[in-house]
Amino acid sequence: MTTTATTRSASSSVSPRVWLGIALVGVVLAVLPFVLGATVGQSWIRTVNFALLYVMLALGLNIVVGFAGLLDLGYIAFYAVGAYVWAMLASPHFGLHLPFWVVLPAGVLLAAIFGILLGIPVLRLRGDYLAIVTLGFGEIIRIFMNNLDAPVNITNGPQGINRVDSFSVGSFIFGRTETLMGFRITGPEKYYFLLMALTLLILLVCVRLQNSRIGRAWEAVREDEVAAQAMGINTRNIKLLAFAMGASFGGVAGAMFASMQGFVSPESFSLTESISVLCMVVLGGMGNIPGVILGALLLAVLPEFLRAIVVPLQQAAFGEVVLDPEAIRMLMFGFALVLVMIFRPAGLWPSAVRRREFKAIAKEQP
């Protein structure tokens, strides 16, 4: 009785602090775009918007890589599918301007179908072989997008599709600056709240999946597929579900990318983008949702921050730009990744399971 009363009192004392923390985070996220717009300009709001897109991609890839343990180097293909579905169904390219409640589900569904199509032939592959096949799938999708302009022009080839419709609800267009109740709100600020809502929705789905029977089945397959199959888990269906769920989140991000940019082309979906998203998952901590979010935000915002300070630092030190800013930015970026992999091999914010695994490996080494 005493223990139960103590536990209840402890939980009741912690709960208000947790809710207060959530409320503070919510207030900060709500005012963030307006603070950025007033201090550093609209470009940084767009940077945050792209960071939210990368958070969606990283959460989707985390299902495949972190939960199910399937190395996927072609994840950006699902991003491309979502983007091109929105571009083809909501632009003058085919003369279609369908509403978002038709285009967005179509992009998500088609991306999930592509995820299943990728999963079927690679069910028996593991490790390096799986990575090579998924890499090839991502490149196949990019090359298709680059060449489907003849004999029938479907994707407009390397020129891409422009004048893509912005996300809109009735007459409320997210890509246009408007004045609401005497308050001026810009397109990037509108998209910030839209992307934040979608990110929170995807986050909620990921948390629920991780703590569900399906999530535990994914973790069992990741740890030992043979043992999982012996315990009665249908590893085939579980793997296909992981590919489909991860791909659907990539389709959401791709659709938002197309609507926000107003233009899509094959160059936006290269292998480099796939590797970048994978780095976000590995850097933050595979299988740990908060770590994945942290990794995505760092790798999306840090390069832009380095880009902004490299030139002023050179001008202050030497009076001119001595070295190419892009080269210095990538050098510092790569050096930071190497340091993290040396000193934090499980990621910046690893899950408890991976932390125990790395500690056990470290003890076994002489």
C-alpha positions in Angstrom: 0.0 0.0 0.0 2.8 2.4 0.9 4.7 1.6 -2.3 1.6 2.2 -4.4 0.9 5.5 -2.7 4.5 6.6 -3.2 4.5 5.6 -6.9 1.2 7.6 -7.5 2.6 10.6 -5.7 5.8 10.5 -7.6 4.0 10.2 -11.0 1.6 13.1 -10.0 4.6 15.3 -9.1 6.4 14.5 -12.4 3.4 14.8 -14.7 2.9 18.6 -14.4 6.6 19.1 -15.2 6.3 17.0 -18.3 3.2 18.9 -19.5 5.0 22.2 -18.8 7.9 21.1 -20.9 5.6 20.0 -23.7 3.8 23.4 -23.5 7.1 25.3 -23.6 8.3 23.3 -26.6 5.0 24.0 -28.3 5.2 27.7 -27.7 8.8 27.8 -29.1 7.8 25.8 -32.2 4.8 28.1 -32.7 6.8 31.4 -32.6 10.0 30.0 -34.3 9.1 31.0 -37.9 8.1 34.5 -36.9 11.3 35.0 -34.9 13.5 33.7 -37.7 11.7 35.9 -40.3 12.1 39.0 -38.2 15.8 38.4 -37.3 17.6 36.4 -40.0 15.2 36.5 -42.9 12.8 34.2 -44.8 15.7 32.0 -46.2 16.2 30.5 -42.7 12.5 29.6 -42.5 12.9 27.7 -45.8 16.0 26.0 -44.3 13.9 24.9 -41.3 11.1 23.7 -43.7 13.6 21.5 -45.6 14.9 20.2 -42.2 11.3 19.1 -41.5 11.2 17.3 -44.8 14.4 15.5 -43.9 12.9 14.6 -40.5 10.0 12.9 -42.4 12.5 11.1 -44.6 14.7 10.0 -41.7 11.7 8.7 -39.7 10.6 6.7 -42.7 14.0 5.3 -43.4 14.4 4.5 -39.7 11.5 2.0 -40.0 13.4 0.1 -42.6 16.9 0.5 -41.3 16.5 1.1 -37.6 13.4 -1.1 -36.7 13.7 -3.9 -39.3 17.4 -3.8 -39.8 17.2 -3.7 -43.7 19.9 -1.5 -45.2 18.3 0.6 -47.9 20.4 2.9 -50.1 17.7 3.7 -52.6 15.2 5.3 -50.2 15.2 8.6 -52.1 13.3 6.8 -54.9 10.1 7.0 -52.8 10.7 10.7 -52.2 10.9 11.0 -56.0 7.7 9.1 -56.6 5.8 11.3 -54.2 7.2 14.5 -55.8 6.5 13.4 -59.3 2.9 12.3 -58.5 2.2 15.7 -57.1 3.9 17.4 -60.0 2.0 15.4 -62.7 -1.4 15.7 -61.1 -1.2 19.3 -59.9 0.5 21.3 -62.7 0.0 22.4 -66.3 2.1 19.5 -67.5 -1.0 17.3 -68.1 -3.5 20.1 -67.5 -4.5 18.6 -64.2 -5.0 20.6 -61.0 -6.4 18.1 -58.6 -6.9 19.0 -55.0 -4.5 17.9 -52.3 -6.9 15.4 -50.8 -6.6 13.5 -54.1 -3.0 14.0 -55.0 -1.4 13.5 -51.6 -3.1 10.1 -50.9 -2.2 9.0 -54.5 1.5 9.9 -54.0 1.5 8.0 -50.6 -0.2 5.0 -52.1 2.0 4.8 -55.2 5.1 5.2 -53.0 4.0 2.4 -50.8 3.4 0.2 -53.8 6.9 0.9 -55.1 8.2 0.0 -51.6 6.5 -3.4 -51.9 7.8 -3.8 -55.4 11.3 -3.2 -54.0 10.8 -5.5 -51.1 9.6 -8.6 -53.0 12.8 -9.3 -54.9 15.1 -8.6 -51.9 13.4 -10.6 -49.2 16.2 -13.2 -49.1 19.1 -10.7 -49.4 21.1 -9.3 -46.5 24.0 -7.0 -45.8 26.0 -5.8 -48.7 23.8 -7.5 -51.3 20.7 -5.8 -50.0 22.5 -2.5 -50.1 23.6 -2.9 -53.7 20.1 -3.9 -54.9 18.4 -1.1 -53.2 21.0 1.3 -54.5 20.3 0.1 -58.0 16.5 0.5 -57.5 17.0 4.2 -56.5 19.2 4.8 -59.5 16.7 3.1 -61.8 13.9 5.3 -60.6 16.0 8.4 -61.2 17.1 7.3 -64.7 13.5 6.6 -65.6 12.4 10.0 -64.5 15.3 11.5 -66.5 14.3 9.6 -69.7 10.5 9.3 -69.7 10.1 12.2 -72.1 10.0 10.1 -75.3 8.2 8.8 -77.2 5.5 10.0 -74.8 6.4 12.9 -72.6 5.5 11.7 -69.0 8.1 13.4 -66.8 9.5 16.0 -69.1 12.9 14.4 -68.8 15.9 16.3 -67.5 14.1 19.6 -67.8 11.7 18.7 -65.0 8.2 19.9 -64.4 7.7 23.5 -63.4 4.7 25.6 -62.3 3.7 22.9 -59.9 0.6 23.9 -57.8 1.2 24.9 -54.2 -0.7 23.2 -51.4 -4.0 24.9 -51.0 -7.2 24.4 -49.0 -10.0 26.2 -50.9 -8.8 29.7 -51.6 -6.1 29.5 -48.9 -2.9 29.0 -50.8 0.2 28.1 -48.8 2.7 29.4 -51.3 1.4 33.0 -51.2 1.8 35.8 -48.8 -1.4 36.9 -47.2 -2.7 39.1 -44.5 -4.9 37.5 -41.9 -6.7 39.7 -39.4 -4.1 42.4 -40.0 -1.2 40.0 -39.6 1.1 39.3 -42.5 2.1 35.7 -43.0 4.4 34.5 -45.7 4.4 31.4 -47.8 7.4 29.8 -46.0 5.7 30.5 -42.6 2.5 28.8 -43.8 4.4 25.8 -45.0 6.3 25.6 -41.7 3.1 24.9 -39.8 1.8 22.5 -42.5 5.1 20.5 -42.4 5.2 20.6 -38.6 1.7 19.1 -38.5 2.6 16.4 -40.9 5.9 15.7 -39.1 4.0 15.3 -35.8 1.5 13.0 -37.4 4.3 10.8 -38.8 6.1 10.9 -35.4 2.9 9.7 -33.7 2.6 6.9 -36.1 6.2 5.8 -35.6 5.9 5.9 -31.8 2.7 3.8 -32.0 4.3 1.3 -34.4 7.5 0.9 -32.3 5.5 0.0 -29.2 3.1 -2.3 -31.1 3.2 -6.0 -31.9 4.5 -5.1 -35.4 7.3 -3.0 -34.0 8.4 -5.8 -31.8 8.3 -8.1 -34.8 10.5 -5.7 -36.7 13.0 -5.7 -33.9 13.0 -9.5 -33.7 13.7 -9.7 -37.4 16.5 -7.2 -37.0 18.2 -9.0 -34.1 17.9 -12.6 -35.6 15.7 -13.3 -38.5 16.0 -17.1 -38.2 15.0 -17.0 -34.5 12.1 -14.7 -35.3 10.8 -17.0 -38.0 11.2 -20.0 -35.6 9.0 -18.1 -33.1 6.2 -17.9 -35.6 6.8 -14.4 -37.1 5.9 -14.1 -40.8 9.2 -12.4 -41.8 8.1 -12.0 -45.4 5.1 -9.9 -44.6 6.8 -8.0 -41.8 9.7 -7.0 -44.2 7.2 -5.9 -46.9 5.3 -3.9 -44.3 8.5 -2.2 -43.3 9.3 -1.2 -46.9 5.7 -0.1 -47.5 5.5 2.0 -44.3 8.9 3.6 -44.8 8.1 4.4 -48.5 4.8 6.0 -47.7 6.5 8.5 -45.4 8.9 9.2 -48.2 6.0 9.8 -50.5 4.5 12.4 -48.1 7.8 14.3 -48.0 8.2 14.1 -51.7 4.7 15.6 -52.3 5.4 18.4 -49.9 8.7 19.1 -51.6 7.1 19.4 -55.0 4.3 21.7 -53.8 6.8 23.9 -51.8 9.4 24.2 -54.6 7.0 24.5 -57.5 9.5 22.5 -59.6 10.9 19.0 -59.7 13.7 17.4 -61.7 15.7 14.2 -61.5 18.7 16.0 -60.1 16.9 16.4 -56.8 16.8 12.6 -56.2 20.4 11.5 -56.6 22.3 8.8 -54.7 23.9 11.6 -52.6 20.5 12.4 -51.1 19.9 8.8 -50.1 23.2 8.6 -48.4 22.5 11.9 -46.6 19.2 10.6 -45.2 21.0 7.3 -44.1 23.7 9.4 -42.4 20.9 11.2 -40.5 19.6 7.9 -39.2 23.0 6.5 -38.3 24.3 9.7 -36.8 21.3 10.3 -34.5 21.0 6.6 -33.5 19.3 3.9 -35.5 16.1 2.6 -34.0 15.7 5.6 -31.6 13.1 8.1 -32.8 14.4 11.1 -30.8 17.9 10.4 -32.0 16.8 10.1 -35.6 15.0 13.5 -35.4 18.2 15.0 -33.8 20.4 13.6 -36.6 18.1 14.9 -39.3 17.9 18.4 -37.8 21.7 18.6 -37.4 22.6 17.4 -40.8 20.0 19.6 -42.5 20.7 22.8 -40.6 24.5 22.5 -39.8 25.6 22.6 -43.5 23.6 25.8 -44.1 25.0 27.3 -40.9 28.6 26.5 -42.0 27.8 28.0 -45.5 26.7 31.2 -43.8 29.9 31.6 -41.6 32.7 30.3 -43.9 32.8 33.4 -46.1 32.7 36.0 -43.3 35.3 34.2 -41.3 37.7 34.1 -44.3 37.1 37.8 -45.0 37.7 38.7 -41.4 40.9 36.6 -41.2 42.5 37.2 -44.6 40.5 40.1 -46.1 39.3 38.0 -49.0 37.9 34.5 -49.8 40.9 32.2 -50.0 39.3 28.8 -50.2 36.1 27.7 -51.9 33.3 28.0 -49.2 31.6 24.8 -50.5 34.9 22.8 -50.1 35.5 24.1 -46.6 31.9 23.4 -45.6 32.0 19.8 -46.8 35.4 19.3 -45.2 34.2 20.4 -41.8 31.0 18.4 -42.3 32.9 15.2 -43.0 35.4 15.8 -40.2 32.5 16.2 -37.8 30.9 12.9 -39.0 34.2 11.1 -38.5 34.6 12.4 -34.9 31.1 11.3 -34.1 31.6 7.8 -35.5 34.8 7.5 -33.5 33.6 8.7 -30.2 29.8 7.9 -30.5 29.6 4.8 -32.7 26.0 4.1 -31.6 24.9 7.6 -32.6 24.4 10.8 -30.7 21.2 9.6 -29.1 21.2 5.8 -29.3 18.4 3.5 -28.2 19.0 1.6 -24.9 19.3 -1.7 -26.9 22.0 -0.4 -29.2 23.8 1.2 -26.2 24.0 -2.2 -24.5 25.1 -3.9 -27.7 28.0 -1.5 -28.2 29.0 -1.8 -24.5 29.0 -5.6 -24.8 31.1 -5.4 -28.0 33.6 -3.1 -26.3 34.0 -5.5 -23.3 34.7 -8.4 -25.7 37.5 -6.5 -27.5 41.0 -7.0 -26.0 
